[in-house]
């Protein structure tokens, strides 16, 4: 797995890191970028990151399928084989997983998350707190990407019934309208 800091150095970055067509900075369509909140020990986050890294190919597939669905003017996510991921026409800016302790994974991987980033203070995370179903939020301008986002957030609960995090798809309203 790659931490955000890994994406900032050519020596440790994923091989597919490229300039983004959506946000300032570079993205990896092959790998998500992981972040931990300020003050958290990286070794404390490592087990959760290793466990959740198993979802990398699933998120890549969903991201590519949404783009294909829009391009093909289809209503079916699994209508055909998904092409390689692309962010050129995709209305999805990111698929994020954030745990209640502040560990976050963002796909596509992005090199420009601030060092003091904590997902728990962002609207897409707060939207699903205490909820038990998917939640659509109002569009807002992201404080980190400075672009308009429309969140669809889903709460995640553990086996004890305690909320353990949030999964969110951050959509771009302008691209949604453009592709329609």
C-alpha positions in Angstrom: 0.0 0.0 0.0 1.0 3.6 -0.5 0.8 6.4 2.0 0.2 9.9 0.7 3.8 10.8 1.5 4.9 7.9 -0.8 3.1 9.6 -3.7 5.1 12.8 -3.2 8.5 11.2 -4.0 9.4 9.6 -7.4 11.4 7.0 -5.5 8.4 5.7 -3.6 5.4 6.6 -5.8 3.3 4.1 -7.6 4.5 3.6 -11.2 1.4 5.0 -12.8 1.4 8.4 -10.9 0.3 11.1 -13.4 -1.0 14.7 -13.5 -4.7 14.8 -12.7 -7.3 16.2 -15.0 -9.6 16.8 -12.0 -7.6 18.3 -9.1 -4.2 19.9 -8.7 -1.5 17.4 -8.2 -0.9 13.8 -9.4 -3.1 10.7 -9.1 -2.7 7.0 -9.3 -5.5 5.1 -11.0 -3.8 1.8 -10.0 -3.6 2.5 -6.2 -5.3 4.4 -3.5 -3.4 6.7 -1.1 -3.6 6.1 2.6 -3.5 8.8 5.3 -3.5 8.9 9.0 -4.6 11.8 11.2 -2.0 14.0 13.0 -0.6 12.4 16.1 -1.5 8.8 15.1 1.4 6.3 15.2 1.8 4.8 11.8 2.3 1.3 13.3 -1.0 1.6 15.0 -2.7 2.2 11.7 -0.9 -0.5 9.7 -3.1 -3.6 10.6 -6.3 -1.7 9.4 -4.6 -0.5 6.3 -3.3 -4.0 5.4 -6.8 -5.4 6.0 -8.7 -2.7 4.0 -6.1 -2.9 1.2 -7.9 -6.0 0.0 -10.6 -3.6 -1.4 -8.2 -1.9 -3.9 -9.3 -3.9 -6.9 -13.0 -3.6 -6.0 -12.8 0.2 -5.9 -10.8 0.4 -9.1 -13.5 -1.8 -10.7 -16.4 0.4 -9.4 -14.7 3.6 -10.5 -14.1 2.2 -14.0 -17.7 0.8 -14.2 -19.2 4.1 -13.3 -17.2 5.8 -16.1 -18.3 3.1 -18.6 -21.9 3.3 -17.5 -21.9 7.1 -18.1 -20.1 6.8 -21.5 -22.4 4.1 -22.7 -25.5 5.9 -21.4 -26.4 2.8 -19.5 -28.3 2.4 -16.2 -26.6 -0.9 -15.4 -23.3 -0.9 -13.5 -22.5 -4.5 -14.4 -23.8 -4.4 -18.0 -20.4 -5.2 -19.5 -16.7 -5.7 -18.6 -15.2 -2.6 -17.1 -12.5 -0.9 -19.1 -9.3 0.3 -17.5 -10.0 3.1 -15.0 -10.0 6.7 -16.5 -10.7 10.0 -14.9 -11.2 11.9 -18.1 -15.0 11.7 -18.2 -15.7 10.1 -14.9 -18.2 11.9 -12.7 -16.6 10.2 -9.6 -13.9 12.3 -8.1 -13.0 9.8 -5.4 -14.1 6.7 -3.5 -13.0 7.1 0.1 -13.0 4.8 3.1 -12.5 6.5 6.5 -12.4 4.8 9.8 -13.6 6.3 13.1 -10.0 6.7 14.2 -9.1 8.9 11.2 -7.4 6.4 9.0 -8.4 7.1 5.4 -8.0 5.6 1.9 -8.7 7.6 -1.1 -9.0 6.2 -4.6 -7.7 7.3 -7.0 -4.5 7.9 -5.0 -3.8 11.6 -4.7 -0.5 13.1 -3.7 -1.8 16.5 -2.5 -3.7 15.7 0.7 -2.4 18.1 3.4 -0.2 16.7 6.2 -2.7 17.7 8.8 -5.6 16.0 6.9 -8.3 14.3 9.1 -11.3 12.9 7.2 -13.6 13.1 10.3 -14.0 16.9 10.0 -15.3 16.8 6.4 -18.9 17.0 5.3 -19.0 13.6 3.5 -17.9 11.9 6.8 -20.2 13.8 9.1 -23.1 13.1 6.7 -23.2 9.4 7.7 -22.6 9.6 11.4 -25.3 7.9 13.4 -27.1 6.9 10.2 -28.0 3.3 9.0 -28.5 3.8 5.3 -26.8 5.6 2.4 -27.0 9.4 2.7 -26.9 11.9 -0.2 -25.5 15.2 0.9 -25.8 18.7 -0.5 -23.1 19.9 -2.9 -20.2 21.8 -1.3 -16.8 23.2 -2.2 -14.1 20.9 -0.8 -11.7 22.6 1.5 -8.9 20.4 0.2 -9.5 20.1 -3.6 -11.3 23.4 -4.0 -13.8 21.7 -6.3 -17.5 21.1 -6.0 -18.4 17.7 -4.5 -21.7 15.9 -4.1 -21.2 13.1 -1.5 -23.0 9.8 -1.3 -21.9 8.4 2.1 -22.6 5.0 3.7 -22.0 4.3 7.4 -20.0 1.2 8.2 -20.8 -0.8 11.4 -18.7 -3.5 13.1 -20.0 -6.8 14.4 -21.0 -5.2 17.7 -23.2 -2.7 16.0 -20.8 0.2 16.6 -20.1 2.6 13.8 -16.5 2.0 12.6 -16.3 4.4 9.7 -17.8 5.8 6.5 -17.4 4.9 2.8 -18.2 7.7 0.4 -18.3 8.3 -3.3 -17.5 12.0 -4.0 -19.2 13.0 -7.3 -18.6 16.0 -9.4 -22.0 17.7 -10.3 -20.5 19.6 -13.3 -19.2 16.4 -14.8 -22.5 14.6 -14.1 -24.4 17.3 -16.0 -21.8 17.4 -18.8 -21.9 13.6 -19.3 -25.7 13.6 -19.4 
